[in-house]
Amino acid sequence: MLCEMCGKEVPRLVKCDIEGTMLNCCQDCAKFGNRITPSHSGDSPGYQAAQPKGHVEKALERRKQRQTPRDIYEKMGPRELVDDYGERVRKARVSRGMTPEDLGRAINERKSIINQVESYTMHPDEKLVKKLERELNISLMEEGDYSAPKSSGNASKGMTLGDLIKYEDSKKG
């Protein structure tokens, strides 16, 4: 008998459902689909699958997981970078008697990165903030407060950019 999938001559074939097609396969090719056993219940004519598709189900589950939309802000939390981060880094560095080169070496960053952070020309990413906080024993993150301010009668419209600017200005002084 010949395997309908690979063409190998074998003494015994197994009926399989491979990608929706019923084939008589050898034992080696049977692993690519579901083995079919004769149906003894009168509800479905023909054959039924004896075992689930393990690798296909897992692949479909991984695909579904990849395609599920994720909220990128979920991990961030309510913390944000303080406004005077450059000054805090510079003061902490100077109080420890370190040069920008020393600090850069300690946290495995270039001197120019430290200078850019201190001069506010670079907004440090979360990874760099954590390194600076750990090395200098300072806090560069604070709790953000972006609850909607009380607006004048337009509560159903939500916060506008103008509302946010007014709110930030009122916080400063």
C-alpha angles and dihedrals in degrees: 000000000000126000109239091215107045101012094234117150110238135167094234133031130201123214109235139178106224116178090336095310123112110227137171102233140176120248091264095054094042090076090070093067145010121298111235123221124192112266112242096180113087094227099088127030118225122010142339132206116264098197134022124253100258102181095038093050090049092050091050091049091051091049091051090050092051093049096048108107114245129208103236092194092057093085095045098068125192095304122112138178115273118247095239097048094131093053092047092051093047094048093048092047094049093046089057091049093243129145121218087257092054092049091046091052091048094054097032096248133122122264089240091059090054091048091049092051092049092048093047092239090119127047104215118230122233094265093054092045091055092049092050093046092050096046098042096034092230135125118242097168128073136182111273118226110202100149110144112268119232106271129198105266098311097099093136093059095059128215119332127201089256090053090052093050092049090047093051091047091051090052092053097055 
